[in-house]
Amino acid sequence: MDSPPTNPPHLVVCPSAGIGHLTPFLRLASMLAAASTSFDSCRITLVIIRPTLSSAEANQINTFLCTHPHVNTSEFQTLPCEHSSDGPNTNDPFLLQYDAISRSAHLLVHHLSTLSPPPSAVFSDLMFASGINKPLTDLGILNYTIITSSARFFSFMATLPYQRGKRGDIVEIPGLSPILGDDIPPIFSNPDHIFTRLIETNCKHLHEAKGIVINTFDFFEPESISALQNGKVLASLPPIFPIGPLIPFGSKIGSNKISWLNNQPSKSVLFVSFGSRTAMSKDQIKELAEGLDRSEMRFLWVIKTTVVDKEDKEELRDLLGEAFLDNTKERGLVVKDWVNQEEVLAHSAIGGFLTHCGWNSVMEAAQRGVPLLAWPLHGDQRVNAGLVEKAGLGIWERSWGWGGDKLVKGGVIAKKIKEMMTTENPRNSAGKVGEEATKAWEIDGSSRKSFETLIEKSRRKMNG
C-alpha cells in the first residue's frame, strides 16, 4: 500500500517597510529558494507589503521577481498610517509605516493562515513580532524573527524594555562591553517616541519566536554573537542564527554606471552613498562636493536630498553648481537615481566607500573587503561604525557627530578621503575582513552551518 502524500514545505518571507528592511529579506528569500533542492517541491512565498513608500522598493521587488520566477508572491495591505503630533519625528513616513505594519500584524496572521499549502515556517520582520509570534506558535508554524541590524545593536534593542531609567553616559548590556550613550540614537531617550515604543513592544515578544536570525558573522561580531547565543544578554531569547553576510541575488544596475566604472583603474574609485532614506542638507552636500573636488580622487556619488526618493526633483547642476561638475567631469560621476549598491561594491574599480554605515552597507562592504570611511548620520549607525573600526573594515572620525549636528567642512572631508584611499592599512585590514566573510560561507563555515540548521529544522517540521 502506498504511503499517504505529504505536503511540500512552504517557507514564507515577510519583510517590513523601506529598502533597508526589504533588501535583506529578498536576499534571504533567494537563499531559501536556492536551498530548496534540499526539499521535495519546496514552495517559497514572498509577502509584499503594501503600500511601498519608495521607488527603490518597487524597483527591487520587480527585479527580484524577474530573476526568481519560481518564488510566489502574496500581497498584504497594512492598516492606514496614523499621523501624530506627540513627538519630534512622528511625521517621518517610514516611522509611520513601521507603526502601521506593527498595528497590522494580527491581520497578517489571518492572511498567512489562508495561504495554500499552509506555511511550515515564516521568516518575519521584528515589526511584526508582537502580533504574530505567539499566534503562529499556537498554530504550530515555525516563526523566525529576522533582525536587520548588527548583533550589538540588536542586543541593545532586546534589553531596551529593561533599560528604563538606566541610560546615561554609557549603556550597560549584560555580557557585553558598554555602549557609549552618545552612540545611542537620541530618540531612545524619549520613552514616548513612536519608534521607541515600537521597539520595546515588539522586543517583549521575541521569546515567543522559534529563533532569531541576524545578518552578521562570527568574525565580525564575536563578542555580541557569543553573548547572545550563551544567554548572557537576555536569558529568555530563543536560539540565535547568524547567517551573514547575506548572499546577493545577482540583479544588474543601469549600464551607464557599470560602463563608467569599467573605464576606471583598479581600486581607484571612491563610492559615495548614504543609503535609501538619508537626506543631507544642501549646505552639507556642497561641503561634501568641495571635499571630493579637493581630494582629487575618482568617485561615484549617489545623491539623495529627500527622505522619500519619489519627491526628489532638484537638478544636479542647481544642487552642486556648474564649477564642481566641470572640475570633476573627467574623474567623477554623480547620479540621483537608484543604483544596485552590491554590484557597485563588487566592481574591481572600487577602492573605498564613504557611507552612513547602514547595516546592509556594512555587510556588503565586508563581503567584498572594501574599506569604509564611516560617516554615521542616524539610527544604529554610530554603533555600526564602532564595529567597522574594531573589525578593521575602515575608519571613523567621531568628531563629525550625528548627521545635522554640525557642518563638516570640505577640507576636513578631503583629508579623510585621502587617508582612506591612499594608505595601506585600511585596504589590507578590510581585505582580511573580506576573506573571513568568504570563509563564513565555505563548508563548515559559521554562517553556512547556521543557515543549514534553519533548513534542517524546517525539514524536520514537515517530516514530524
C-alpha positions as CSV (number, residue, x, y, z in Angstrom):
1,M,0.0,0.0,0.0
2,D,1.4,3.4,-1.0
3,S,2.2,5.8,1.8
4,P,0.0,8.9,2.0
5,P,1.3,12.0,0.2
6,T,2.9,14.7,2.4
7,N,2.5,18.4,2.0
8,P,5.6,20.2,0.5
9,P,7.4,22.5,2.8
10,H,6.2,26.1,2.4
11,L,8.6,28.8,3.6
12,V,7.1,32.4,3.8
13,V,9.2,35.6,3.9
14,C,7.6,38.7,5.4
15,P,9.6,41.9,5.2
16,S,8.8,45.3,6.6
17,A,8.9,48.8,5.1
18,G,11.8,50.6,3.5
19,I,14.6,49.3,1.2
20,G,16.9,48.8,4.3
21,H,14.5,46.1,5.6
22,L,13.3,44.8,2.2
23,T,16.8,44.1,0.8
24,P,17.9,41.5,3.4
25,F,14.5,39.8,3.1
26,L,14.8,39.5,-0.6
27,R,18.3,38.0,-0.2
28,L,17.0,35.6,2.4
29,A,14.2,34.5,0.0
30,S,16.7,34.0,-2.7
31,M,18.9,31.9,-0.4
32,L,15.9,29.8,0.7
33,A,14.9,29.3,-3.0
34,A,18.5,28.2,-3.8
35,A,18.5,25.8,-0.9
36,S,15.1,24.4,-1.8
37,T,16.8,21.4,-3.6
38,S,17.0,20.0,0.0
39,F,13.2,19.6,-0.1
40,D,10.8,17.9,-2.4
41,S,8.9,20.6,-4.3
42,C,9.6,23.3,-1.7
43,R,7.5,26.4,-2.0
44,I,8.7,29.9,-1.3
45,T,6.3,32.8,-0.9
46,L,7.3,36.5,-0.6
47,V,4.7,38.6,1.2
48,I,4.7,42.1,-0.4
49,I,3.8,44.8,2.0
50,R,1.5,47.5,0.5
51,P,1.8,50.4,0.2
52,T,5.5,50.7,-0.7
53,L,7.0,54.1,0.1
54,S,9.9,54.5,-2.3
55,S,10.7,53.9,-6.0
56,A,13.8,51.9,-4.7
57,E,11.5,49.3,-3.1
58,A,9.3,48.9,-6.2
59,N,12.5,48.5,-8.3
60,Q,14.0,45.9,-6.0
61,I,10.8,43.9,-5.8
62,N,10.4,43.9,-9.6
63,T,14.0,42.9,-10.2
64,F,13.8,40.1,-7.7
65,L,10.6,38.7,-9.2
66,C,12.1,38.8,-12.7
67,T,15.1,36.8,-11.5
68,H,13.1,34.4,-9.3
69,P,10.1,33.4,-11.3
70,H,9.5,30.3,-9.1
71,V,9.1,32.4,-5.9
72,N,5.4,33.0,-5.3
73,T,4.0,36.3,-4.0
74,S,1.2,37.3,-1.8
75,E,0.2,41.0,-1.2
76,F,-0.7,42.3,2.2
77,Q,-2.3,45.7,2.7
78,T,-1.5,47.3,6.0
79,L,-3.8,49.5,8.0
80,P,-3.6,53.2,7.2
81,C,-0.8,55.3,8.7
82,E,-1.9,57.4,11.7
83,H,-0.3,60.8,11.8
84,S,0.5,62.0,15.3
85,S,1.8,65.1,16.9
86,D,3.1,63.6,20.2
87,G,6.8,63.6,19.3
88,P,9.6,65.1,17.2
89,N,9.8,62.6,14.4
90,T,6.3,61.2,14.2
91,N,5.7,62.6,10.7
92,D,8.6,60.6,9.3
93,P,6.9,58.5,6.6
94,F,9.0,55.4,7.4
95,L,8.3,55.5,11.1
96,L,4.6,55.9,10.4
97,Q,4.7,52.9,8.1
98,Y,6.5,50.8,10.7
99,D,3.8,51.7,13.1
100,A,1.1,50.8,10.6
101,I,2.8,47.4,10.0
102,S,3.1,46.6,13.7
103,R,-0.6,47.5,14.2
104,S,-1.5,45.3,11.2
105,A,0.4,42.2,12.5
106,H,-2.7,40.5,13.8
107,L,-4.2,40.7,10.3
108,L,-1.1,39.2,8.9
109,V,-1.7,36.1,11.0
110,H,-5.1,35.6,9.2
111,H,-3.5,36.3,5.9
112,L,-0.8,33.7,6.4
113,S,-3.4,31.1,7.5
114,T,-5.2,31.4,4.2
115,L,-2.1,30.5,2.1
116,S,-2.1,27.1,0.4
117,P,-0.4,24.9,1.4
118,P,-0.2,26.2,5.0
119,P,3.2,27.7,5.9
120,S,5.6,25.4,7.6
121,A,8.0,28.3,8.5
122,V,7.7,32.0,8.5
123,F,10.6,34.5,8.4
124,S,9.3,37.8,9.6
125,D,10.5,41.3,10.4
126,L,10.8,42.5,14.0
127,M,8.0,44.9,13.5
128,F,5.5,42.0,13.3
129,A,6.8,40.3,16.5
130,S,4.1,41.5,19.0
131,G,1.3,40.5,16.7
132,I,2.4,37.2,15.1
133,N,5.0,35.4,17.3
134,K,2.6,33.7,19.7
135,P,-0.3,33.1,17.3
136,L,2.0,31.4,14.8
137,T,3.4,29.2,17.6
138,D,-0.1,28.3,18.7
139,L,-0.8,27.3,15.1
140,G,2.2,25.1,15.0
141,I,4.1,27.2,12.5
142,L,7.8,27.8,13.0
143,N,8.4,31.5,13.2
144,Y,11.8,33.2,12.9
145,T,12.3,36.9,13.7
146,I,14.7,38.5,11.2
147,I,17.0,41.3,12.6
148,T,18.2,43.7,10.0
149,S,20.7,45.5,12.4
150,S,24.0,44.3,13.9
151,A,24.1,41.8,16.7
152,R,25.4,44.5,19.0
153,F,22.6,47.0,18.3
154,F,20.1,44.2,18.5
155,S,21.4,43.4,22.0
156,F,20.6,47.0,23.0
157,M,17.1,46.8,21.5
158,A,16.4,43.4,23.1
159,T,17.2,44.9,26.5
160,L,15.6,48.2,25.9
161,P,12.4,47.4,27.9
162,Y,14.7,46.9,30.9
163,Q,16.9,49.9,30.3
164,R,14.4,52.5,31.6
165,G,16.0,54.8,34.0
166,K,19.5,53.4,33.4
167,R,20.6,55.4,30.4
168,G,23.3,57.9,30.7
169,D,26.9,58.4,29.6
170,I,27.2,54.6,29.0
171,V,24.6,51.9,28.4
172,E,25.3,48.6,30.2
173,I,24.3,45.5,28.4
174,P,24.7,42.1,30.2
175,G,27.6,40.1,28.7
176,L,28.9,42.9,26.5
177,S,31.2,45.9,26.7
178,P,29.2,49.1,27.4
179,I,27.9,51.3,24.6
180,L,28.6,55.0,24.8
181,G,25.4,57.0,25.4
182,D,26.4,59.3,22.6
183,D,26.3,56.4,20.2
184,I,22.6,55.6,21.0
185,P,20.1,57.4,18.8
186,P,18.6,60.3,20.8
187,I,15.0,59.2,20.2
188,F,15.6,56.3,22.6
189,S,15.9,58.8,25.4
190,N,12.2,59.5,24.9
191,P,10.2,56.6,26.1
192,D,7.1,58.0,24.4
193,H,8.7,58.4,21.0
194,I,6.8,56.3,18.4
195,F,9.9,54.3,17.4
196,T,11.0,53.7,21.0
197,R,7.5,52.3,21.7
198,L,7.6,50.1,18.7
199,I,10.9,48.6,19.5
200,E,10.0,48.0,23.2
201,T,6.7,46.5,22.3
202,N,8.0,44.1,19.7
203,C,11.1,43.1,21.6
204,K,9.0,42.0,24.6
205,H,7.7,39.2,22.3
206,L,11.0,37.9,21.0
207,H,10.9,34.9,23.4
208,E,7.8,33.6,21.5
209,A,9.8,33.2,18.3
210,K,11.4,29.9,17.3
211,G,14.6,31.7,16.6
212,I,16.3,35.0,15.8
213,V,18.1,35.3,12.5
214,I,20.8,38.1,12.2
215,N,22.7,39.3,9.1
216,T,26.2,39.1,10.7
217,F,29.0,36.6,11.1
218,D,31.3,35.3,13.8
219,F,34.5,37.1,12.8
220,F,32.9,40.5,12.6
221,E,30.9,40.4,15.9
222,P,32.4,37.6,18.1
223,E,31.6,39.3,21.4
224,S,27.9,40.0,20.7
225,I,27.2,36.7,19.0
226,S,28.7,34.7,21.8
227,A,26.9,36.7,24.5
228,L,23.5,36.3,22.7
229,Q,23.9,32.6,22.0
230,N,25.0,31.9,25.6
231,G,22.0,33.7,27.1
232,K,24.1,36.4,28.7
233,V,22.4,39.3,27.1
234,L,18.9,38.1,27.8
235,A,18.2,34.5,29.1
236,S,14.7,34.4,27.6
237,L,15.8,34.8,23.9
238,P,15.3,31.9,21.6
239,P,18.3,30.4,19.6
240,I,20.4,32.9,17.6
241,F,21.3,32.2,14.0
242,P,24.0,34.5,12.5
243,I,23.8,33.9,8.7
244,G,25.6,36.9,7.3
245,P,26.7,38.4,5.1
246,L,23.5,37.5,3.2
247,I,24.2,36.4,-0.3
248,P,23.2,38.9,-3.1
249,F,20.8,37.6,-5.7
250,G,22.6,38.9,-8.8
251,S,20.5,41.7,-10.2
252,K,22.0,44.4,-12.5
253,I,22.3,48.1,-12.2
254,G,22.0,50.6,-15.0
255,S,24.6,50.1,-17.7
256,N,25.9,53.7,-17.6
257,K,27.3,53.3,-14.1
258,I,29.0,50.0,-14.8
259,S,30.3,51.3,-18.2
260,W,31.8,54.3,-16.4
261,L,33.4,52.0,-13.7
262,N,34.7,49.7,-16.4
263,N,36.9,52.6,-17.7
264,Q,38.5,53.4,-14.3
265,P,41.7,51.9,-12.9
266,S,41.5,49.1,-10.3
267,K,40.6,50.2,-6.8
268,S,40.8,53.9,-7.8
269,V,37.1,55.0,-7.3
270,L,35.5,56.1,-4.1
271,F,31.9,55.1,-3.9
272,V,29.8,57.7,-2.0
273,S,26.3,56.8,-0.9
274,F,24.3,57.5,2.3
275,G,21.5,54.9,1.9
276,S,17.9,54.9,0.9
277,R,16.4,57.2,3.4
278,T,19.2,59.6,4.4
279,A,18.8,63.1,3.1
280,M,21.7,65.5,3.6
281,S,21.2,69.3,3.9
282,K,22.1,71.3,0.9
283,D,24.9,73.0,2.8
284,Q,26.4,69.7,3.7
285,I,26.1,68.4,0.2
286,K,28.1,71.5,-1.0
287,E,30.8,70.8,1.6
288,L,31.0,67.2,0.5
289,A,31.3,68.3,-3.1
290,E,34.2,70.5,-2.1
291,G,35.8,67.6,-0.3
292,L,35.5,65.3,-3.3
293,D,36.9,68.0,-5.5
294,R,39.9,68.8,-3.2
295,S,40.7,65.1,-2.6
296,E,41.5,64.7,-6.3
297,M,40.2,61.1,-6.1
298,R,37.9,59.4,-8.6
299,F,34.4,59.0,-7.3
300,L,30.9,57.7,-8.0
301,W,28.4,59.7,-5.9
302,V,24.8,58.8,-5.3
303,I,23.0,62.0,-4.1
304,K,19.8,62.0,-2.1
305,T,18.1,65.2,-1.0
306,T,14.7,63.9,0.2
307,V,13.7,61.1,2.6
308,V,11.3,59.6,0.1
309,D,13.0,59.4,-3.3
310,K,9.8,59.9,-5.3
311,E,9.8,63.5,-4.1
312,D,13.4,64.3,-5.2
313,K,13.1,66.7,-8.2
314,E,16.1,69.1,-7.9
315,E,18.6,69.1,-10.8
316,L,22.2,68.3,-10.1
317,R,23.5,71.5,-11.7
318,D,21.2,73.5,-9.4
319,L,22.3,71.5,-6.4
320,L,26.1,71.3,-7.0
321,G,26.9,74.1,-9.3
322,E,28.5,74.3,-12.7
323,A,32.0,74.7,-11.3
324,F,32.0,71.4,-9.4
325,L,30.6,69.3,-12.2
326,D,33.0,70.9,-14.7
327,N,36.0,70.4,-12.4
328,T,35.3,66.8,-11.8
329,K,33.8,65.6,-15.0
330,E,36.9,63.6,-16.0
331,R,37.1,61.7,-12.7
332,G,33.7,61.7,-11.2
333,L,30.1,60.5,-11.9
334,V,27.2,62.0,-9.9
335,V,23.8,60.3,-10.1
336,K,20.4,60.8,-8.3
337,D,18.6,57.6,-9.5
338,W,18.8,54.3,-7.6
339,V,21.8,52.1,-8.1
340,N,22.4,48.5,-7.2
341,Q,25.0,49.0,-4.4
342,E,26.1,45.4,-4.1
343,E,27.2,45.3,-7.7
344,V,29.0,48.6,-7.5
345,L,30.9,47.4,-4.4
346,A,31.8,44.2,-6.3
347,H,33.4,46.1,-9.2
348,S,37.2,46.0,-9.4
349,A,37.4,49.8,-9.8
350,I,36.0,50.5,-6.3
351,G,38.7,51.2,-3.8
352,G,36.7,52.7,-0.9
353,F,33.2,53.5,0.3
354,L,32.1,56.7,2.0
355,T,29.0,55.6,3.8
356,H,26.5,56.3,6.6
357,C,27.1,52.8,8.0
358,G,23.7,51.4,7.5
359,W,24.0,47.7,8.3
360,N,23.3,46.4,4.8
361,S,26.1,48.7,3.5
362,V,28.5,47.4,6.2
363,M,27.8,43.8,5.4
364,E,28.0,44.4,1.6
365,A,31.4,46.1,2.1
366,A,32.6,43.3,4.4
367,Q,31.6,40.7,1.9
368,R,33.8,42.4,-0.8
369,G,36.6,43.6,1.5
370,V,36.0,47.2,0.6
371,P,37.4,49.7,3.2
372,L,34.9,52.2,4.6
373,L,35.1,55.8,5.6
374,A,32.3,55.8,8.2
375,W,30.0,58.9,8.5
376,P,27.1,57.7,10.6
377,L,24.1,60.0,10.4
378,H,21.3,58.5,12.5
379,G,19.8,55.3,13.9
380,D,22.1,52.4,14.7
381,Q,24.9,53.8,12.5
382,R,27.3,55.0,15.2
383,V,27.2,51.6,16.9
384,N,27.8,50.1,13.4
385,A,30.7,52.5,12.8
386,G,32.3,51.3,16.0
387,L,32.1,47.7,14.8
388,V,33.6,48.7,11.5
389,E,36.6,50.3,13.2
390,K,37.0,47.4,15.6
391,A,36.9,44.7,12.9
392,G,39.4,46.6,10.7
393,L,36.9,47.3,7.9
394,G,37.5,51.1,7.9
395,I,38.0,54.4,9.7
396,W,35.6,56.6,11.6
397,E,36.0,60.3,12.5
398,R,33.9,60.7,15.7
399,S,34.2,64.4,15.7
400,W,31.8,64.7,12.7
401,G,29.0,63.9,15.1
402,W,25.5,62.8,14.2
403,G,24.1,63.9,10.9
404,G,22.9,67.5,11.0
405,D,24.6,68.2,14.4
406,K,27.4,70.2,12.7
407,L,28.5,71.3,9.2
408,V,31.6,69.2,8.3
409,K,33.8,71.3,6.1
410,G,35.1,70.3,2.7
411,G,38.8,70.5,3.7
412,V,38.3,68.0,6.6
413,I,36.4,65.6,4.3
414,A,39.1,65.8,1.7
415,K,41.8,64.9,4.2
416,K,39.9,61.8,5.5
417,I,39.1,60.6,1.9
418,K,42.8,60.8,1.0
419,E,43.7,58.9,4.2
420,M,41.3,56.1,3.5
421,M,42.1,55.8,-0.3
422,T,45.9,56.1,-0.2
423,T,47.1,54.4,3.0
424,E,47.7,50.6,3.1
425,N,46.3,49.7,6.4
426,P,42.6,50.3,5.8
427,R,42.8,48.4,2.5
428,N,44.8,45.5,3.9
429,S,42.7,45.1,7.0
430,A,39.5,45.4,5.0
431,G,40.8,42.7,2.7
432,K,41.2,40.4,5.7
433,V,37.6,41.0,6.7
434,G,36.5,40.1,3.2
435,E,38.5,36.8,3.4
436,E,36.7,36.0,6.7
437,A,33.3,36.8,5.2
438,T,34.0,34.3,2.5
439,K,35.1,31.7,5.0
440,A,31.9,32.1,6.9
441,W,30.0,30.6,3.9
442,E,32.5,27.9,3.0
443,I,31.9,24.3,4.0
444,D,31.9,24.2,7.8
445,G,31.8,28.0,7.9
446,S,29.9,29.5,10.8
447,S,27.2,31.2,8.7
448,R,26.7,28.3,6.4
449,K,26.2,26.0,9.4
450,S,23.6,28.3,10.9
451,F,21.7,28.5,7.7
452,E,21.8,24.8,7.2
453,T,20.4,24.4,10.7
454,L,17.4,26.6,9.8
455,I,16.8,24.5,6.7
456,E,17.1,21.2,8.7
457,K,14.6,22.5,11.3
458,S,12.0,23.2,8.5
459,R,12.6,19.7,7.0
460,R,12.1,18.1,10.4
461,K,9.0,20.1,10.9
462,M,7.5,18.7,7.7
463,N,8.6,15.2,8.5
464,G,7.5,15.3,12.1
